[in-house]
Amino acid sequence: MEERVKKIVDNFDIEGVVVSAEPYGNGHINDTRVVKSDVLGKERLYILQKINKNVFKKPWELMENYVGVTEFIRKKVAAAGGDTEREVLNVIKAKDGKDYYLDSDGEYWRMLVFVTDNLSYDRVESPEQFYICAVAFGNFQYMLRDYPAETLHETIPNFHNTPDRFRQLMEAVNNDACGRLGEVGEEIEFAKAREEFAGTFERAFAEGKLPLRVTHNDTKLNNILFDAKTGKALCVVDLDTIMPGYAMNDFGDSIRFGATTAAEDEADLTKVNFDINLFELYAKGFIEGAKGGLTEAEIDLLPESAIMMTFECGMRFLADYLNGDTYFKIHRPKQNLDRARNQFKLVSDMEKALPEMHKIIDKYKEIANA
């Protein structure tokens, strides 16, 4: 084990004698290792992560969110007779009593108890898996329905503020930093035509029609741990982007990446189509998982949230292309432009399917209220 890593691990209050700390996972944001310790001949596992300060400017606020939410969920799991070692993340305190360790290089580290016998998936392998994912994220909303969302810090300010994403796109258009504006006239007009729509949720919140919720903001399949034996969802992970927001955004982002027939960067738009059947499957699971914890206004806006999150993501890809591909990693030229066009194609599909999407939501809303 590297001496630097050993020194970091030694600053956390863990059991046993540490024997190794190996790189773990394939995440792109945080440096992650699995730490093994020997406790009287028995192996004990932990997760050690360096928090990325380039993305999260105030790691101490991130950890305040992290601990507040996980402790709140732990109480709910315990009250329901669940397994508090596996159904919720457990943060290990540093020896100075803080929820993180600040090393001599100014880097912030956290340590978690490793969730045993888990599986995670990067891609949806079956419709049933997508449904289980929906139930898990719906249940996440349910468990946190009475958490005071306004007390959470914004770890990434305006992360899902769609009007602000539109503003950033127009700023990129005005700057045209790389001389690419001439290639994207059609895409810019597509975005401009939906400026009014972009403010839908913000206006509803300002009018008191939407509550502020604890939102995950990265509701991908690989942020759910599954039980290796039963295949059921264990817990939601990757809580760095926990923030105050709108419940619909978590739903919409899942539909954006999951209810499509092609990869996010597919350049052949004839292959990119919105899958209404997967939308229905996810809607069913999410509403069931939320167990009546969402308001009628929130449920009614679920179809619009799918369009909103897809539109927002498309604008982000397009702005990054105009800015010179400075945020999203690319592996080939024009990949961000292909991503933007891909998302805008899905937006168009969803807009055409909107009446059917609302009928689906109404059906499961009635079942949930029965």
N, C-alpha and C positions, 0 to 999 in steps of 0.2 A: 504494500500500500504506500502511495506517495506520502511523504512526510507532511506536506501541506494539507492533504485531505485528512490525515490522521489527527492533526492538530485541530482542525475544524470539528471533526467528530467528537474529539475529547471535550469540547465545550458544551456538549449536549448531555442531558441527564438521562442516559439510557442504561439498560441492564447489561451485565456481563462484560466479557472481554472482547473487544472488537478484533475480528480476524481478517476482514476484507471490506473493500468499498469499490465495487465495479460499476462502470457505466451501464445505464439502464434505460430502455425505452427508445423511442424515435421522435420525441418532441423537438420542436424547432425554437422554442422560446427559452426554456430554462435548462441549465446543466444538471442532469439527474443521475444519481448513483443509488444502487441498492447496497446497503450496509449489513453485513452479517456479524453477529456477536455470539459468543459462546456463554450460555448461562448454565453452569453446572452440567455441562455435557449436552445441553439442548440448544438448538439453533434458534436465534431470534433475529427477525429481519426488520429493517427500517428503510425508509426512503429519505435520502439527503438531496436537497435541491438548492441551487444558487438562483436567486430571483434576478431576472434580467432587468437591470436598472435603465436600460435604453428604452424599454417598453413601458415599464412601471416606474415612474419617477419618484414615488414615495412608498418604498417597500414596507415601511412601518405601518402605513395606513392600509395597505393591502392585507397585511397580517392581522390587523385589528378586525377587518371584515371577515377574514378567513376563520379566525378563532370564534368570533361572535356567532357566525352562522353555524359552524360545525358543533359548537357546544349546545346551541339551540336545538339542532336536529338530534343530537345525542339524547337529550332529555325526552324528545318525542319517541325515539326508538326504544329507550329504556321503559317508558311508560306503556308501550305496546308489547313489551316482552321480547323485543328483538335483540339481535347480537350487536352490541355497541362496539365490538372490535372489528366488525366486517361491514356493517351497514352504514357507517359514517366514518369519515376521516378523523384520525386522532393526532393532534399536534403535540410533539414532544418539546417541552420548554428547554431553553438553554440554562446552564448552571447559574447564570446571573438573574434568572427568573423571567427573562423576556421570552417572547414567542418566536424569536429569531436570534441568530448570532451574527454580529458585525465583525468581520475579520480585519486584519491590519492593512489590507488593500482597499478597504472601504466597500467590500462586497457583502451582501446580505444572504444568509443561508437559513433554511428551515429544515426541520426533520419531522417525519410522519411515521406512524406505525404502518408497516407493510400489510396490506390486505391479503391474507392468505387464500390459496386455492381460487384465484380469480383468472378470468380470461377477458381480453379486450379485443375489439375488431376495428380495423381501419375502414372496411367497406361493408355495406349491408349485404349479407349472404342469402337472406330469405325475407319474404314479406313478414313472417312471424317475428323476426328479429327487429324489424322496423317498428312493428306494433309494440313489442316489449320496450323498445327505446322510448316510444311515445308515452307509455304508461309511467315509466320511470321519471321522465321530465315533468309529466303532469303531477305525479306524486310529490316531486320536489317542490312544485308550486304549492301543493296542498300543505305540506309540512311547514312551509314558511309563510303561510297565508296571514298569520298574526304577528310576524316579525316586523318591528318598526323600520321599514325600508328607508325612511328619511334619515336614519342614523348612520347609514352606510356611506363610506367615502366613494367618490368616483375615481376608480383606479386609472381609467383612461377617460378623461373628460369628453363629453359629447360623442361617446363611442357609437351609440345608435340614435343620434340626433339627425334624422334624415334631412331636414331643411339645412342643417349645417354642412352635411355631406354635399348637398346641392351647391351651397355657397363655395365650398372648396373646389368643386368641379369647375364652376364658373371662373374662379380665380386661376385655375390651371389653364383654362381656355384663354383668358386675358394675357397670361404670361407667355404661353406657348413656348416654353423653355427649350424644347428640342426641335421646333419647326415641324411638328407633326399634325398641326391643326387641320391642314388641307385634306388629310386622310379620313377624318372622322366627322365630317359635316352632318351626315345622316344620324350618327349616334348622338351628337350634341342636340340636334333638333328633337330627337326622341326624348332626351332628358328634359329639355325645356318645356315640352308639351305636358309634362307631368309635375311641374313645379308646384302647382296647387295641391295635387294629391300628396306630395311629399310632406306637407304640414298637417295631414289628417289627424294623426295621433296627438301631436303637440297641441292642436286646437281643442281636441276633445278633453285633454288633461286640463288645459287652462279653463275650460268651461265646467270643470268639476265632474265630468262624465266618466273619467277613468281613475282608478286608484294607482298609487305608486306601489310597486311590488319589488321584492327581492328577485333579481333576474340573473341567470347564469351567463348569458351572452355568448356562449360557444357550444351550442347544443348539438354537437356532432356525436355519432355513434361511439367513437373511440373515447369519449368522456364518460362512458358508463362502464363499470366493472360488472361482469357477469359471473355467477357462481359456476365454477368449473364442473361441478357434479350435476347440478339441476338445470343449468342453462338460464336460470332466472336472473333478473337484474339485482345486483347487490347494493351498489351505491353510485351516486354521481360524483365525479372527480374533476380535477382541473378547475379549481375555484378562484383562480386569480382574477377573473373578470366579473366576479360577483359584484353587482352594483345595484343601485335603485334604478328601476325602469318599468317597462310595461310587459305584462305577462305574455301578450300576443307576440312580442318580438322573439321570445324563445321558441314559440311554436313556429313562427314564420321562417326562422333561420333553419330549422330542421326540415321544413318542406322545401326550402330553397336547395339544399344539398341532397335531400333524399328522394324527392318525388320527381325525379328527372330521368330521362332515358340515356343520358350521356355524361361523360366526365366534364368537370367544370371548365376545362380548357379546350373542349372539342371545337375544332375550327369548322367542321362541316355541319352547318346549322340544320340540314335536313335530318340529322341524327338527334338533334336536341328537341325534345318534346316534354311537355308537362304531363305527368302520369296521374290522372284523376283518381285512379283506383288506389294508388299509394297515398294520395292525399286523404281519401276516405279512411283508409286503414289507420293512418296516423291520427287523424281527427278523433276517431273512435277511442283510440288508446289514450290520447292526451286528456280528453274530456272525462273518461273513466278514471284516470289516475288523479285528476284534480278533485274528484269526489264532491262536486258542488261548491268548491272553494273559490270559483271564479264568478264574477258578476255577469249579468246578462249582457251588458255592454261589451265586456271583454270577449265573451264567447261569440257575439255577433260580429266582431271585427277580426276574427281569426282568418277568414279568407283574405281580407285586405292586408293582413300581416304577412301572408305568404308573398303577395305582390310587393309590399313595402320593403321587406328584407332583401328580396331578389333585386329590386330596383336600386336600393342603397348599395348593395355589393357591386352591381354593375357600374354605378357611378364611381365607386372607389377604384375599381380596376381601370376605368377610363381615365380618371384623373391621374393615376399613377403612370399610365402610358404617356400621357402628355407631359408629365413631370420628369420623364426619363427612367421609369422603372426603379424608383428609389425605395419603395416600401415592400411590395410583394416580390418574392424571389421568382426569377424567370430562368428557363433552361433553353429557350430559343427566342429569336426575334419575334416581336409582335404577340407574344404569348398573353400579355395583359390585355391587348386589344381583342384577341380571340375570346378571352374570358369575359370581357365587357359585352361583346356581341352575343355570346352564349347566354349571359344573364338577361339581356334585353329581349332575346328571343323567348325565354321562359316567361318574362313579364307579359309579353304579347299573348302567349298561350293562356296564361292565367286570367288575363283580362277577359278573353273570350269565354273562359270557363266559369267566370265569377258567379253567374246565376246558379249554375249547378253546384258550385262549391257552397253557396249559401243554403241550398236545399239539404245538402249533406250535413252541414253544421246544425241546422234546425232539427233534423231527424235525431241526432245524438244528444242535442240539448233536451229534447222532449223525453228521451229515454232516461237521461241523467236526473231529470226533475220528477220522473214518475214515482 
